[in-house]
Amino acid sequence: MGHRVCVIGAGIGGLMAGAMLAKEGYEVKVIEKATTVGGSAGSYVRKGHTFPTGATIAFGLEEQGLLDTLFKELDMKIPFELQTHPMDVVLEDRKISLYQDRVAWTKELEQVFHERKEDVLAFWHKLERIGEAVFGVIATGVSLPIQRVYDLGKL
């Protein structure tokens, strides 16, 4: 008798979990309450226009990004094209363009938030350091919350 697993939710996490379990030989069933898959990486429709949701539409496929790493683990070769300017965020009083390139992103922050650019850049650099620390923890493969002393050593 084989092992069967049910994954609740067809967001990116549920889909990846299902794919990884299937690769390990499990029979997987993914159940989703919505009419489409993708979770917070999905989309919504307003007045006939489809809008993507979530930051995952712009990030993760870059070299050693989360999706890139998972696809490699799954031996999946999915064609994609990295966008240098994946999206704009429209605020009440301004628009900010997101860029993959750090230099272009820094220039955009300085221009859009010119009245407080030092504060905004300091904030962004702090977020980058936090992100790097989080990715460092993720790279260990330790499941959180820690349940075994052994896992502390892996961190």
MIKOL-24040 format. One record per residue (C-alpha): residue number from 0; residue in three letters; x, y, z. Coordinates in steps of 0.2 Angstrom, whole numbers. Layout:
<site ketor="NUM" lomar="ALA" x="X" y="Y" z="Z"/>
...
END
This chain:
<site ketor="0" lomar="MET" x="0" y="0" z="0"/>
<site ketor="1" lomar="GLY" x="7" y="17" z="-5"/>
<site ketor="2" lomar="HIS" x="7" y="33" z="5"/>
<site ketor="3" lomar="ARG" x="-7" y="45" z="1"/>
<site ketor="4" lomar="VAL" x="-6" y="64" z="6"/>
<site ketor="5" lomar="CYS" x="-19" y="77" z="5"/>
<site ketor="6" lomar="VAL" x="-13" y="95" z="4"/>
<site ketor="7" lomar="ILE" x="-26" y="109" z="9"/>
<site ketor="8" lomar="GLY" x="-24" y="124" z="-2"/>
<site ketor="9" lomar="ALA" x="-17" y="127" z="-19"/>
<site ketor="10" lomar="GLY" x="-7" y="142" z="-16"/>
<site ketor="11" lomar="ILE" x="12" y="142" z="-21"/>
<site ketor="12" lomar="GLY" x="16" y="133" z="-4"/>
<site ketor="13" lomar="GLY" x="3" y="120" z="-6"/>
<site ketor="14" lomar="LEU" x="7" y="117" z="-25"/>
<site ketor="15" lomar="MET" x="26" y="115" z="-21"/>
<site ketor="16" lomar="ALA" x="23" y="104" z="-6"/>
<site ketor="17" lomar="GLY" x="12" y="93" z="-17"/>
<site ketor="18" lomar="ALA" x="25" y="92" z="-31"/>
<site ketor="19" lomar="MET" x="39" y="88" z="-18"/>
<site ketor="20" lomar="LEU" x="29" y="75" z="-10"/>
<site ketor="21" lomar="ALA" x="24" y="67" z="-27"/>
<site ketor="22" lomar="LYS" x="43" y="67" z="-32"/>
<site ketor="23" lomar="GLU" x="46" y="57" z="-16"/>
<site ketor="24" lomar="GLY" x="33" y="44" z="-22"/>
<site ketor="25" lomar="TYR" x="18" y="50" z="-12"/>
<site ketor="26" lomar="GLU" x="1" y="50" z="-20"/>
<site ketor="27" lomar="VAL" x="-5" y="68" z="-18"/>
<site ketor="28" lomar="LYS" x="-22" y="76" z="-19"/>
<site ketor="29" lomar="VAL" x="-22" y="95" z="-18"/>
<site ketor="30" lomar="ILE" x="-39" y="103" z="-12"/>
<site ketor="31" lomar="GLU" x="-43" y="121" z="-15"/>
<site ketor="32" lomar="LYS" x="-58" y="131" z="-10"/>
<site ketor="33" lomar="ALA" x="-56" y="145" z="-23"/>
<site ketor="34" lomar="THR" x="-60" y="143" z="-41"/>
<site ketor="35" lomar="THR" x="-42" y="146" z="-46"/>
<site ketor="36" lomar="VAL" x="-25" y="141" z="-39"/>
<site ketor="37" lomar="GLY" x="-11" y="152" z="-34"/>
<site ketor="38" lomar="GLY" x="-17" y="159" z="-17"/>
<site ketor="39" lomar="SER" x="-9" y="176" z="-13"/>
<site ketor="40" lomar="ALA" x="1" y="174" z="-29"/>
<site ketor="41" lomar="GLY" x="-15" y="173" z="-39"/>
<site ketor="42" lomar="SER" x="-25" y="187" z="-47"/>
<site ketor="43" lomar="TYR" x="-42" y="195" z="-47"/>
<site ketor="44" lomar="VAL" x="-53" y="203" z="-60"/>
<site ketor="45" lomar="ARG" x="-61" y="221" z="-60"/>
<site ketor="46" lomar="LYS" x="-71" y="228" z="-74"/>
<site ketor="47" lomar="GLY" x="-64" y="216" z="-86"/>
<site ketor="48" lomar="HIS" x="-46" y="218" z="-82"/>
<site ketor="49" lomar="THR" x="-35" y="205" z="-73"/>
<site ketor="50" lomar="PHE" x="-23" y="211" z="-59"/>
<site ketor="51" lomar="PRO" x="-10" y="200" z="-52"/>
<site ketor="52" lomar="THR" x="-8" y="199" z="-33"/>
<site ketor="53" lomar="GLY" x="6" y="197" z="-21"/>
<site ketor="54" lomar="ALA" x="25" y="201" z="-22"/>
<site ketor="55" lomar="THR" x="28" y="183" z="-29"/>
<site ketor="56" lomar="ILE" x="23" y="189" z="-46"/>
<site ketor="57" lomar="ALA" x="40" y="198" z="-47"/>
<site ketor="58" lomar="PHE" x="52" y="189" z="-37"/>
<site ketor="59" lomar="GLY" x="58" y="171" z="-34"/>
<site ketor="60" lomar="LEU" x="64" y="165" z="-51"/>
<site ketor="61" lomar="GLU" x="80" y="174" z="-50"/>
<site ketor="62" lomar="GLU" x="96" y="163" z="-48"/>
<site ketor="63" lomar="GLN" x="95" y="155" z="-31"/>
<site ketor="64" lomar="GLY" x="78" y="163" z="-28"/>
<site ketor="65" lomar="LEU" x="65" y="153" z="-19"/>
<site ketor="66" lomar="LEU" x="56" y="147" z="-34"/>
<site ketor="67" lomar="ASP" x="72" y="144" z="-44"/>
<site ketor="68" lomar="THR" x="78" y="133" z="-30"/>
<site ketor="69" lomar="LEU" x="62" y="123" z="-28"/>
<site ketor="70" lomar="PHE" x="61" y="120" z="-47"/>
<site ketor="71" lomar="LYS" x="78" y="114" z="-47"/>
<site ketor="72" lomar="GLU" x="75" y="102" z="-33"/>
<site ketor="73" lomar="LEU" x="60" y="96" z="-42"/>
<site ketor="74" lomar="ASP" x="70" y="94" z="-59"/>
<site ketor="75" lomar="MET" x="57" y="106" z="-67"/>
<site ketor="76" lomar="LYS" x="62" y="116" z="-81"/>
<site ketor="77" lomar="ILE" x="49" y="130" z="-83"/>
<site ketor="78" lomar="PRO" x="52" y="143" z="-96"/>
<site ketor="79" lomar="PHE" x="51" y="161" z="-90"/>
<site ketor="80" lomar="GLU" x="58" y="178" z="-94"/>
<site ketor="81" lomar="LEU" x="64" y="189" z="-80"/>
<site ketor="82" lomar="GLN" x="57" y="206" z="-81"/>
<site ketor="83" lomar="THR" x="69" y="221" z="-77"/>
<site ketor="84" lomar="HIS" x="53" y="231" z="-72"/>
<site ketor="85" lomar="PRO" x="40" y="219" z="-66"/>
<site ketor="86" lomar="MET" x="28" y="231" z="-58"/>
<site ketor="87" lomar="ASP" x="23" y="248" z="-53"/>
<site ketor="88" lomar="VAL" x="15" y="252" z="-36"/>
<site ketor="89" lomar="VAL" x="2" y="266" z="-37"/>
<site ketor="90" lomar="LEU" x="0" y="276" z="-21"/>
<site ketor="91" lomar="GLU" x="-12" y="290" z="-18"/>
<site ketor="92" lomar="ASP" x="1" y="304" z="-22"/>
<site ketor="93" lomar="ARG" x="15" y="295" z="-32"/>
<site ketor="94" lomar="LYS" x="19" y="279" z="-42"/>
<site ketor="95" lomar="ILE" x="35" y="269" z="-38"/>
<site ketor="96" lomar="SER" x="42" y="257" z="-51"/>
<site ketor="97" lomar="LEU" x="50" y="240" z="-45"/>
<site ketor="98" lomar="TYR" x="66" y="235" z="-53"/>
<site ketor="99" lomar="GLN" x="76" y="219" z="-52"/>
<site ketor="100" lomar="ASP" x="92" y="228" z="-53"/>
<site ketor="101" lomar="ARG" x="98" y="235" z="-36"/>
<site ketor="102" lomar="VAL" x="106" y="251" z="-44"/>
<site ketor="103" lomar="ALA" x="90" y="255" z="-53"/>
<site ketor="104" lomar="TRP" x="79" y="251" z="-38"/>
<site ketor="105" lomar="THR" x="90" y="263" z="-27"/>
<site ketor="106" lomar="LYS" x="88" y="277" z="-40"/>
<site ketor="107" lomar="GLU" x="70" y="275" z="-40"/>
<site ketor="108" lomar="LEU" x="68" y="276" z="-21"/>
<site ketor="109" lomar="GLU" x="79" y="292" z="-21"/>
<site ketor="110" lomar="GLN" x="68" y="300" z="-35"/>
<site ketor="111" lomar="VAL" x="51" y="295" z="-29"/>
<site ketor="112" lomar="PHE" x="54" y="298" z="-10"/>
<site ketor="113" lomar="HIS" x="66" y="313" z="-13"/>
<site ketor="114" lomar="GLU" x="60" y="322" z="2"/>
<site ketor="115" lomar="ARG" x="65" y="308" z="14"/>
<site ketor="116" lomar="LYS" x="77" y="298" z="3"/>
<site ketor="117" lomar="GLU" x="90" y="295" z="17"/>
<site ketor="118" lomar="ASP" x="76" y="288" z="29"/>
<site ketor="119" lomar="VAL" x="69" y="277" z="15"/>
<site ketor="120" lomar="LEU" x="86" y="270" z="9"/>
<site ketor="121" lomar="ALA" x="90" y="266" z="27"/>
<site ketor="122" lomar="PHE" x="74" y="257" z="30"/>
<site ketor="123" lomar="TRP" x="76" y="248" z="13"/>
<site ketor="124" lomar="HIS" x="94" y="243" z="18"/>
<site ketor="125" lomar="LYS" x="87" y="236" z="35"/>
<site ketor="126" lomar="LEU" x="74" y="226" z="26"/>
<site ketor="127" lomar="GLU" x="88" y="219" z="14"/>
<site ketor="128" lomar="ARG" x="98" y="213" z="30"/>
<site ketor="129" lomar="ILE" x="82" y="205" z="37"/>
<site ketor="130" lomar="GLY" x="78" y="197" z="21"/>
<site ketor="131" lomar="GLU" x="96" y="190" z="20"/>
<site ketor="132" lomar="ALA" x="95" y="183" z="38"/>
<site ketor="133" lomar="VAL" x="78" y="175" z="34"/>
<site ketor="134" lomar="PHE" x="85" y="167" z="18"/>
<site ketor="135" lomar="GLY" x="100" y="161" z="28"/>
<site ketor="136" lomar="VAL" x="88" y="152" z="40"/>
<site ketor="137" lomar="ILE" x="78" y="145" z="25"/>
<site ketor="138" lomar="ALA" x="94" y="138" z="17"/>
<site ketor="139" lomar="THR" x="97" y="127" z="33"/>
<site ketor="140" lomar="GLY" x="81" y="117" z="29"/>
<site ketor="141" lomar="VAL" x="76" y="118" z="47"/>
<site ketor="142" lomar="SER" x="57" y="117" z="50"/>
<site ketor="143" lomar="LEU" x="51" y="131" z="61"/>
<site ketor="144" lomar="PRO" x="46" y="131" z="75"/>
<site ketor="145" lomar="ILE" x="61" y="122" z="82"/>
<site ketor="146" lomar="GLN" x="56" y="105" z="89"/>
<site ketor="147" lomar="ARG" x="72" y="96" z="92"/>
<site ketor="148" lomar="VAL" x="89" y="101" z="99"/>
<site ketor="149" lomar="TYR" x="97" y="94" z="84"/>
<site ketor="150" lomar="ASP" x="89" y="107" z="73"/>
<site ketor="151" lomar="LEU" x="98" y="121" z="83"/>
<site ketor="152" lomar="GLY" x="114" y="115" z="77"/>
<site ketor="153" lomar="LYS" x="109" y="116" z="59"/>
<site ketor="154" lomar="LEU" x="105" y="134" z="61"/>
END
